[in-house]
Amino acid sequence: MKILALGDVTSPSAAEYLSNTLWDFRRKNKIDFVVVNGENASFITGASPDILKKLISAGADAVTGGNHTLANQASYKFLEESACCLRPVNYPADVPGKGYTILDAAGYRLMVINALGCVNMPVYPDNPFYSIERVLKREEGKYDFSILDFHAEATGEKLAMGYAFDGRINIIYGTHTHIPTADEQVLPKGSGYITDIGMCGESGGVLGMDSSIVVERMRLGIPKRFSAASGAVRAQGAVFTLDAGTGRVTEVHRVVF
C-alpha cells in the first residue's frame, strides 16, 4: 500500500491547487490513500465546510486538523457529520467533531488519528500520549493499519511520539511547523516516521505568509494582518509504503509537486 500525507494547507488557493493536481499525482504514483492537513485552509482561520468539501473532492480520503481547526465555527456541524474530517483527539470531549476515524483503504480498515502537541502550543489539550493510548485500546481489533498526524511545535515531542508508538501505529508524522524535515525513516519496530511533512501553499515567504509582514510583526511586535506569500503554490508531503502482509513500513520519501 502507498499512503500519501500532505502538510498544512495554508490558503484557499492551495486548496484550489490540490483540486487541480492531487488526483493526477495519485494516479501517476499509484497512491491508495491520502491524508491532508486542512486546519489552515481558510487562511489561518480554520477551514470552512466548502473548503473541506473541496479537499475531499480533490482526492483527500481524510482531512486532519490542529490548533486552528475550531477557529471557523461554520465548520462545526460539518465536523460532527463528516466521516473523514477530524479535529485533534485530545481536545475536550464536548468539542465538536472527532479525533479519529476508520476508513476503507484498498480493502483494509485504516484508522486515522489526529492529535495535538502540548509543548509551546497556544491551546492546552489533554496529554496526547494518554489520549492515543485510549483510542488504541478502545478500537483494538476494529482496524488493520493506523496513521497518526501529530500536530505539534516541538521536534522532540514529535520524535518522542514516534518512539512511544513505534510498532503500534504504522505511520507517524508531524505537521504544524510548515517546514519539511530531513529525517524520514523506518523506526526500529517498523513504523514509518518523519518529524514534519511541510505545507501546501504559496512559496517565497515565511510559512506561506508574506515575508515583509512577518518580519515587521517580529521586529516591532505590532499586530498586522497576514497575507499570503506571492510565490507559486506547491504541495509538500511524504509517501509511506506499507507492507500489508507484515504491517511494517518499507519506505518513506518526501515529495513536492
C-alpha positions as CSV (number, residue, x, y, z in Angstrom):
1,M,0.0,0.0,0.0
2,K,1.1,3.6,-0.7
3,I,-0.2,6.3,1.6
4,L,0.4,10.0,0.9
5,A,0.3,12.5,3.7
6,L,0.2,16.2,2.8
7,G,1.2,19.1,5.1
8,D,-0.9,22.0,6.3
9,V,-2.9,23.7,3.5
10,T,-2.3,27.4,4.2
11,S,-4.8,29.1,1.9
12,P,-7.9,28.7,-0.3
13,S,-5.5,29.0,-3.3
14,A,-3.6,25.9,-2.0
15,A,-6.9,24.0,-1.8
16,E,-7.7,25.0,-5.3
17,Y,-4.2,23.9,-6.4
18,L,-4.8,20.5,-4.9
19,S,-8.1,20.2,-6.7
20,N,-6.2,20.6,-9.9
21,T,-3.2,18.4,-9.2
22,L,-3.9,15.8,-6.5
23,W,-5.8,13.2,-8.5
24,D,-3.2,13.2,-11.2
25,F,-0.5,12.7,-8.6
26,R,-2.4,9.8,-7.1
27,R,-2.8,8.1,-10.4
28,K,0.8,8.5,-11.5
29,N,2.2,7.3,-8.2
30,K,-0.4,4.6,-7.5
31,I,-1.4,6.1,-4.2
32,D,-4.0,4.1,-2.2
33,F,-4.9,6.6,0.4
34,V,-4.4,10.3,1.0
35,V,-4.4,12.3,4.3
36,V,-4.3,16.1,4.0
37,N,-4.0,18.5,7.0
38,G,-6.5,21.2,6.4
39,E,-6.5,23.3,9.6
40,N,-5.3,26.5,7.9
41,A,-7.1,26.1,4.6
42,S,-9.3,29.2,5.2
43,F,-6.1,31.2,5.8
44,I,-5.3,30.8,9.5
45,T,-9.0,30.7,10.5
46,G,-9.7,27.0,10.3
47,A,-11.4,25.5,7.3
48,S,-14.8,26.3,6.0
49,P,-17.2,23.5,5.1
50,D,-16.8,24.4,1.4
51,I,-13.0,24.1,1.6
52,L,-13.2,20.9,3.5
53,K,-15.5,19.5,0.7
54,K,-13.1,20.8,-1.9
55,L,-10.2,18.9,-0.3
56,I,-12.2,15.7,-0.3
57,S,-13.3,16.1,-3.9
58,A,-9.7,16.9,-4.8
59,G,-8.6,13.4,-3.6
60,A,-8.2,13.6,0.1
61,D,-9.6,10.5,1.8
62,A,-9.1,12.0,5.3
63,V,-8.6,15.7,6.4
64,T,-6.9,16.3,9.7
65,G,-6.7,19.4,11.8
66,G,-4.8,21.2,14.5
67,N,-4.8,24.2,16.8
68,H,-6.7,26.4,14.3
69,T,-9.4,23.8,13.4
70,L,-12.1,25.3,15.7
71,A,-11.5,28.9,14.7
72,N,-14.1,28.6,12.0
73,Q,-17.4,28.0,13.7
74,A,-19.2,27.5,10.4
75,S,-17.4,24.1,10.2
76,Y,-18.7,22.7,13.5
77,K,-21.8,21.0,12.1
78,F,-19.8,19.6,9.2
79,L,-17.1,18.2,11.5
80,E,-19.8,16.5,13.5
81,E,-21.4,14.9,10.4
82,S,-18.3,14.0,8.3
83,A,-16.8,10.6,8.5
84,C,-13.4,11.8,7.2
85,C,-12.7,15.2,8.7
86,L,-11.0,15.4,12.0
87,R,-10.0,17.7,14.9
88,P,-7.4,16.7,17.5
89,V,-8.4,13.7,19.6
90,N,-7.1,15.3,22.8
91,Y,-9.4,18.3,22.7
92,P,-12.2,18.2,25.4
93,A,-14.9,15.6,24.7
94,D,-17.6,18.3,24.3
95,V,-15.7,20.0,21.4
96,P,-17.4,19.5,18.0
97,G,-16.1,16.7,15.8
98,K,-14.0,13.7,16.4
99,G,-10.3,12.9,16.7
100,Y,-10.1,9.7,14.8
101,T,-11.9,7.7,12.1
102,I,-11.7,4.3,10.5
103,L,-11.9,4.3,6.7
104,D,-11.5,1.8,3.8
105,A,-8.1,1.8,2.0
106,A,-7.6,-0.8,-0.7
107,G,-9.9,-3.2,1.1
108,Y,-8.2,-2.7,4.5
109,R,-9.5,-0.9,7.6
110,L,-7.3,2.1,8.1
111,M,-7.6,4.1,11.3
112,V,-6.5,7.8,11.1
113,I,-5.8,9.6,14.4
114,N,-5.2,13.4,14.8
115,A,-3.5,14.6,17.9
116,L,-2.2,18.0,19.2
117,G,1.1,18.5,20.9
118,C,1.4,20.3,24.3
119,V,4.8,22.0,24.1
120,N,4.6,25.7,23.1
121,M,1.0,25.4,21.9
122,P,-1.4,28.3,22.4
123,V,-4.1,25.9,23.4
124,Y,-3.9,23.4,26.3
125,P,-5.1,20.0,25.2
126,D,-5.1,16.8,27.2
127,N,-1.9,14.8,27.2
128,P,-1.7,13.3,23.7
129,F,0.1,10.1,24.7
130,Y,-2.7,9.0,27.0
131,S,-5.4,10.2,24.6
132,I,-3.9,8.0,21.9
133,E,-3.5,5.0,24.2
134,R,-7.2,5.2,25.0
135,V,-8.1,5.2,21.3
136,L,-5.9,2.2,20.6
137,K,-7.4,0.2,23.4
138,R,-11.0,1.2,22.5
139,E,-10.6,0.3,18.8
140,E,-8.5,-2.8,19.3
141,G,-9.4,-5.4,16.6
142,K,-11.5,-3.0,14.6
143,Y,-8.8,-1.8,12.2
144,D,-6.0,-3.3,10.2
145,F,-3.5,-0.4,10.0
146,S,-3.2,3.1,11.6
147,I,-1.9,6.6,10.8
148,L,-1.2,9.4,13.3
149,D,-1.0,13.1,12.3
150,F,0.7,14.7,15.3
151,H,0.2,18.4,15.0
152,A,2.9,19.8,17.3
153,E,5.5,22.5,17.6
154,A,8.4,20.8,19.3
155,T,10.6,18.4,17.3
156,G,11.5,16.5,20.4
157,E,7.8,15.9,21.3
158,K,7.2,14.6,17.8
159,L,10.1,12.2,17.9
160,A,9.2,11.0,21.3
161,M,5.7,10.3,20.0
162,G,7.2,8.3,17.2
163,Y,9.2,6.0,19.6
164,A,6.3,5.8,22.0
165,F,4.1,4.2,19.4
166,D,6.7,2.5,17.1
167,G,5.3,-0.8,16.0
168,R,1.8,0.0,17.3
169,I,0.9,2.8,14.9
170,N,2.1,2.1,11.4
171,I,2.6,5.6,10.1
172,I,3.5,8.5,12.4
173,Y,4.3,12.0,11.1
174,G,4.3,15.6,12.3
175,T,2.5,18.7,11.0
176,H,2.2,22.4,12.1
177,T,5.6,23.9,11.5
178,H,5.2,24.1,7.7
179,I,8.9,23.2,7.2
180,P,9.7,19.6,5.9
181,T,12.3,17.8,7.9
182,A,15.0,15.6,6.5
183,D,14.6,12.7,9.0
184,E,12.2,10.4,7.1
185,Q,12.9,6.9,8.4
186,V,11.6,3.5,9.4
187,L,11.8,3.2,13.2
188,P,13.2,0.0,14.8
189,K,9.8,-1.7,15.2
190,G,8.6,-0.9,11.7
191,S,6.7,2.4,11.9
192,G,7.3,4.9,9.2
193,Y,8.2,8.3,10.6
194,I,9.0,11.9,9.7
195,T,9.1,14.9,12.1
196,D,7.3,17.3,9.7
197,I,5.9,16.9,6.2
198,G,5.8,20.6,5.3
199,M,2.9,22.6,3.9
200,C,0.7,23.1,0.8
201,G,0.7,26.8,0.0
202,E,2.3,29.8,-1.6
203,S,6.1,29.7,-1.7
204,G,8.6,32.6,-1.4
205,G,7.5,33.8,2.0
206,V,7.6,32.7,5.7
207,L,5.5,29.6,6.2
208,G,3.3,30.6,3.3
209,M,2.9,34.2,4.5
210,D,4.2,37.4,3.0
211,S,7.7,37.8,4.4
212,S,7.6,41.6,4.9
213,I,4.6,41.4,7.1
214,V,6.1,38.6,9.2
215,V,9.4,40.5,9.6
216,E,7.5,43.6,10.7
217,R,5.4,41.8,13.2
218,M,8.5,40.1,14.7
219,R,10.7,43.3,14.7
220,L,8.1,45.7,16.1
221,G,5.6,43.4,17.9
222,I,2.7,45.3,16.3
223,P,-0.2,43.2,15.2
224,K,-0.7,43.3,11.4
225,R,-3.0,41.2,9.3
226,F,-1.2,38.4,7.5
227,S,-1.4,38.0,3.7
228,A,-0.3,35.1,1.5
229,A,3.2,34.9,0.0
230,S,3.5,35.8,-3.7
231,G,5.3,32.7,-4.9
232,A,3.9,29.7,-6.8
233,V,1.8,27.3,-4.9
234,R,3.4,23.9,-4.1
235,A,2.4,20.8,-2.2
236,Q,4.7,19.1,0.3
237,G,4.3,15.8,2.0
238,A,5.6,12.2,2.2
239,V,4.7,8.9,0.7
240,F,4.8,5.9,3.0
241,T,5.0,2.4,1.5
242,L,3.3,-0.1,3.8
243,D,3.7,-3.9,3.5
244,A,0.2,-5.1,4.1
245,G,1.5,-8.6,5.0
246,T,3.7,-7.6,7.9
247,G,2.3,-4.2,8.8
248,R,5.8,-2.7,8.5
249,V,6.6,0.4,6.5
250,T,9.3,-0.4,4.0
251,E,10.0,3.1,2.6
252,V,9.4,6.8,3.4
253,H,10.2,9.5,1.0
254,R,9.4,13.2,0.8
255,V,7.5,14.6,-2.1
256,V,6.9,18.1,-3.6
257,F,4.6,18.8,-6.5
